[in-house]
Amino acid sequence: MLLYPQDLYQKLEFDKIQEQLATYCMGAPAKRILQKVRLFTHKDKVEMLLDEIVEMKLCKDLQKDFPLAHYESVLDQLGLLKKVDYVLDVEDYLKIFSHQLIFSELNDFFKEKEHQEKFPLLYKIQTQLEYRPELLQSFFRIFSEDGKIKPTASPELKKIFDAISSKERELERVFKTIAAKYKKQGFLSDNVESFKNSRRVLSVNAESKRKVQGILHDESSTGKTVFIEPAEVTELNNDLFELEAKKRNEVYKVLKSLSALLRPYIDDLLLTQRIIVRFDIIQAKALFANAYNGQKPKFTDQKHFEVKEIYHPYLKIINESQQKKTIPYDLALDQDQRLLVISGPNAGGKTVALKALGLCQLMLQAGMLIPVQSNSEMRLFNKIMIDIGDQQSIEGDLSTYSSRLMNMKFFVEKADKNTLVLIDEFGSGSDPKVGGAIAEGVLHQLIRRKCMGIITTHYSNIKNYAYKAKSILNGAMLFDKDELKPTYKLKLGQPGSSFAFEIANKIGMPKEILSYARKKAGKNSKTIDQLLIDLQHEKKVLEDKLLENFDESHRLNRLIKNYEQMKDDLVIKKKRLKLEAKEKSYLNLSDYEKELQKIIKDLKKEKDLERATAKLNEIKSKRQEERSTIKEISNQVFAKEIEQVKDIKVGQFVKLRAGGDSGKVVSFDDKKVKLQIGIMSFEVPRNEIILADQPIETKSRSILTDTATNPQTFESKLDIRGYSKMEAMDSIQEFFDNALLGSDNQLKILHGKGTGVLKKVVWKKAKEYKDFVKIWHPEEEFGGHGVTLISL
């Protein structure tokens, strides 16, 4: 991943985030990793890292005691342990012991079925290594809870400890007897005894040193006291020394056997540390995220991203500690508008807004939650390039402006569609006319490179260029003209003014200076910014009007299409009615023919054969005419219905000509159509289907009247996921109208999270109904912002 310049972390204050994050770690290994944190460009990797943190946050929110404690690295110790017969220091074994204790507690934590189900990603990390209780037991056999060698670590060691204990009791008894004797004789100082050269000695007055037999070990700095080991205990002390030496040798043997036991499991011990460090990092990120309300955003494709209520995380932490408010902002960039140009007063928050996006992007790609709304949509970049602050270089013989030009040259050469560019005070550092022109040229090239980013500026020509260019969005940091102070709020769609005169007046700049400056600046200095603001406002009004007209046009097209459909249906219905009438007439003729046959028999009996034949021919002719008419109308109806399904599409609803339930078209070719009806699917001839309306799921098919919906048949849940805006509006209105006729007191609408368009449509339409007393989203585990609940 390309990061430019080299001090990008410092300029975006990511180094401060790293320092803050490290304070939440339990061990030094995790802190070292976070100081050299990697940035990732693969969505799946970043999502997995964020999901692990979300699970850890949930664990903390549920007040589960996740078993992590202080630990130290054992990499060096395990490297030495690979050597045959190598014995570590006791402190090193205790470090490995602490790892085994932590891993044992982790194993116990994830033994609970509830923890496995609630935290599946964390559980997966722990299951990388099989828990071996025998390793922990080997440490418990040798070490006590306070980290000391147990006397029972081996049978021989137990004997030595017992011998030392016995010898120390004997020494205590003899020493006390001797000390009491010499103290009574006045040979000892007030302290009576001391330890010198690991030996227990008497504190003897210098003038009495020849009266006490034994070995002289030392004397005080004043020379008034000498330290003598009595002859009576010398042998006992020698015995203790020998026992201590035996103890050290036996301890060495015990630790050597422990090394031999651990040596086959060195790879497991290394993995144990990696697992503990990983949990430590996840926990640190989760705890740190609570400090700035970090959330996991959605991930989108590389064509757009949309952040909602984004904060500068480090600024939010500082402001929270000082009980100050942090102002967030919203931003949406896509392939049509890829760059945001922010203008406005100095100290108005332009640089903070720019840094907030850059810092959050670094944190996101480092696998950290960021301070945005959870329905924000973020993307990943392969390159992040910034130009912020003074970059003058004495060693490189570069002025501030020269260094900025070098940066611009790098940007236009390296930027592409996967690049995030952040430029502060764009074009500054040189003559405004020339510097502004060069900046405009650079901006033109950045547009051609299709990169995304934020640029701040005071230059009017850049604001004007942003107004004209379709790929650039203007933005303004708002200024309170009454209070003469910045609001730190970002307003998209219009450029901002520098308010230089207003700010100068507020800080007490002499009036004569301001008067002179206003004259020099001329009347046009303010009108250009205001003109741009007015033009941008008018442009926004026109765009909104065009969008409104587009929606109306779309609605009108749907109405026309519905009308045409209804017209075709009406034609078919008329022909069907005519067909039914003709069929009825034909049946009546059949009945009449039977009656006629009877008459003909009577006529034959009367020998009037000619009259009977004429009557029969008349009936046959009339039946033939009716049969032809019926066939013609049937063919017309069939042709009309075939024409309707000529341009059939996947997802449309049709039904069999013979009747039955409606089904959704899954696939089709010239001859056959595959339908889905409920859980069943089957193929039918294409000429045997007709168009049908989408079926409405209801609990009952009973109907009370032709105009009112039966409350028992109303379903209080509506799913509009995948609908277009217009389709959703029609379905929602019908759903709400039916709800008012029903008896349900709560409605549920599934619209998904997506871009938020369907959610806005639902809320806007719901607010039009005065019978709806409450509109809200459920908890995240029940759908969160992807579901809207309504109380009637």
C-alpha positions, 0 to 999 in steps of 0.5 A, a space after each residue: 500500500 502506498 502512503 505519501 509522504 513518509 510522515 503521513 502518520 504524524 500529519 494525520 495524528 495516527 501516531 497519537 491514536 497508536 499511543 492511546 491504543 497501546 495504553 489499553 494493552 495488557 502486555 508489551 508484545 501487543 504494544 510493539 505490534 500496534 506501533 508497527 500496525 499494518 494497513 490492509 486493502 482486502 475487504 474480507 480481511 478488514 471485515 474479519 478484524 472489525 467483526 472480532 472487535 464487535 464481538 469483544 465489545 459485545 462481550 464487554 457490554 454483556 459484562 462477561 469477564 474475558 480472561 486476560 492478564 498481564 504477560 511478557 514475551 517468551 520468544 527469546 526464552 523459547 529460542 534458548 529452550 530449543 537447545 538440549 539440556 538448556 536450563 532457564 532462570 526461574 523468572 523465565 519459567 514463570 513467564 511461560 507459566 503465566 501464559 499457560 494460566 491465561 490459556 487455561 482460563 481462555 479454554 474454560 471461558 469458551 467451554 460454555 456453549 453460550 460463549 461459543 455461540 455469541 462470540 464465534 470468531 473469538 472462539 475460532 481463534 482459541 481453537 487454533 491450539 489444543 489445550 494441554 492440561 498436562 503442561 500446566 500441571 507440570 508447572 503447578 507441581 514445581 511452583 507455588 502460587 507466589 512463584 517459588 519452588 515447592 519443596 515437594 518438586 522432587 523427593 530428593 528436594 523434599 529431603 533437603 528442605 527437611 534437613 535445612 529446616 532441622 538444621 536451622 532450628 538447631 542453629 537457632 537454639 544454639 545461637 540464642 543460648 550463646 547470645 544470651 550468655 554474652 549479652 548477660 556478660 555485657 559483651 554485645 551491642 544493642 543490636 545483639 546480632 546481624 548477618 555478614 557474608 550470609 552468616 549469622 553473627 554477633 554484634 560485639 563491642 570492640 573492646 570485648 572482641 578477644 573475649 568472644 571466640 569465633 571468626 571475625 567477619 567484619 567491623 562497623 564503620 566507626 570501629 566500635 562494633 565487630 561482627 563475630 561468628 561464634 565458634 559453637 555455630 561455625 560447624 552448623 553454618 557449614 552444614 547449612 551451606 552444604 545443604 543450600 548447595 545441594 538444594 541448588 543442584 536439585 532445583 537445577 535438576 528439577 528445572 532441567 527435567 521441566 525443560 525436557 518436558 516443554 521442549 517438544 511443545 515449543 511450537 505450541 508455546 509460540 502459538 500460545 503467545 500469538 493467541 494471547 497477543 491477538 486477544 490482547 490487541 482485539 480487547 485493546 481495540 474494543 476498549 479504545 473504541 468505547 472512548 470515541 464511540 467507534 462503530 463498524 461501517 458497511 463496506 461498499 464498492 469502489 465507486 462511492 462511499 458515504 459517511 454519516 456523522 464522522 468525527 475526528 477521533 482524537 479530537 473527540 477524546 480530547 473534547 470529552 475529557 474537557 466536556 466540550 462538544 465535537 461537531 460531526 459532518 456527513 459526506 458522500 462521494 461517488 463516480 459523478 462527484 469524486 472530490 470535495 472542495 471545502 472553503 470557509 474562515 480560518 480556524 473554522 474546521 476545514 483542516 479538522 474535517 479533512 484530517 478526520 476523513 484521513 485518520 478514520 480511513 487509516 484506522 479502518 484499514 488498520 482494522 479499527 472501529 471508527 467514529 461514524 454511524 453504523 449505516 455509513 458506507 466506506 471503501 478501501 484505498 490502495 493509495 493515500 496521499 496527503 499535503 498538509 502543513 508546512 513542508 519546508 526543507 533546509 536540507 533538501 533546499 526546498 521552500 514551502 511552495 516548492 515542496 508543495 509543488 513536488 507533492 502536486 507533481 507526485 499526486 498527478 503522476 501516481 493517483 488513480 481511481 483507488 487513491 484518496 487525496 487530501 490537500 490542505 490550503 490548496 494553491 497557497 504559498 505563492 502569488 494568488 493569481 499564479 498559484 491559483 492557476 497552477 492549482 486549477 491545472 492540478 485539480 483538472 488532472 486529479 479529476 482525470 485520474 478519477 481519484 477521491 478526496 478532500 481539498 481545502 482552499 481560500 482561492 475564489 478561482 478554485 471555488 468557481 472551478 468546483 462550481 463548474 466541474 461536474 466531478 467536484 462538490 463545493 462545501 462550506 464551513 459555516 460561520 456565525 455572523 452574529 457571534 462572529 465565530 465559526 460553528 465548525 459545521 460543514 454544509 455541502 453544495 455551496 462554497 464558503 467565505 473567509 470572513 477575513 474582515 469580520 474576524 480581524 474586527 473581532 480580534 481588535 484590529 485597528 479600524 483605520 487598517 480595516 478601512 484601508 484594506 476594504 478600499 484596497 480589496 474593492 467592492 467585488 471581493 465579497 460579491 464573488 463569494 456571494 455570487 458563487 453561493 447564490 449560483 450554487 443555491 440556484 443549481 441545487 434548487 434546479 437539481 432538486 426540481 429536475 429530480 422531482 420532475 424525474 419522479 413525476 415523469 416516472 410516476 406518469 410513465 407507470 400510470 400510462 403503462 398501467 392504463 395501457 395494461 388496463 385498456 388491453 385487459 378491458 379489450 380482452 374482457 369485452 371479447 371474453 364477454 362476447 365469447 361467453 354470450 355467443 357460446 351461450 347462444 350456441 348452446 341455446 341453438 343446440 336446445 332449439 335443434 333438439 326441439 326442432 327434431 321433434 317437430 320434423 318427426 311430426 312433419 314427416 308423419 304429416 308428409 310435409 318433407 319439404 318444409 321440414 328440410 328447409 327448417 333443418 337447413 336454416 338451423 344448421 346454417 345458424 349454428 355454423 355462423 355462431 361456431 365461426 363467430 366463437 372461433 374468431 373471437 377466441 382467436 382474437 382473445 388468444 392473440 391479445 393474451 399472447 401479445 401481452 406475454 411477448 416481452 415477458 421478463 424474469 420476476 413478472 407474475 403470470 398464471 395458466 390460461 386454464 386458471 389457478 394461482 399466480 406464479 413468478 417467472 424464473 426463466 424462459 425461452 421461445 417455447 417454455 416458461 419456468 414458474 415458481 409458485 410457493 415452494 414448487 417450480 415447474 415448466 409450462 408452454 409459453 402460449 398457455 400463460 397470461 399476465 397476472 397481478 402479484 399475489 398478496 400474502 394474507 392469513 385468510 382469503 375470506 372477504 367481507 365486502 367489495 370495498 373494505 379489507 377484512 381485518 383478519 386478512 391484513 398482514 402487519 408485516 411488509 417487505 420492500 427490500 429490492 423495490 425501487 423508490 416509486 414501487 416502494 411508495 405505492 406499496 407502502 401507501 396501500 399497506 398503511 391504508 389497509 392498516 388503518 382498516 385493520 385491528 393491528 396496533 403495530 406494523 413492521 416494515 423490512 426495508 434493509 439498510 442499503 443506501 437509506 433511500 427506502 428507509 427515508 421513503 418509509 419514514 416520510 410517508 409514515 409521518 403523513 398519517 396522524 394515527 401513527 403515534 410512534 416510529 422507531 428502529 428495533 435493537 440491532 439483533 432484531 434488524 436495527 436500522 434495516 427495520 422500521 416499527 410503527 405503533 398505531 
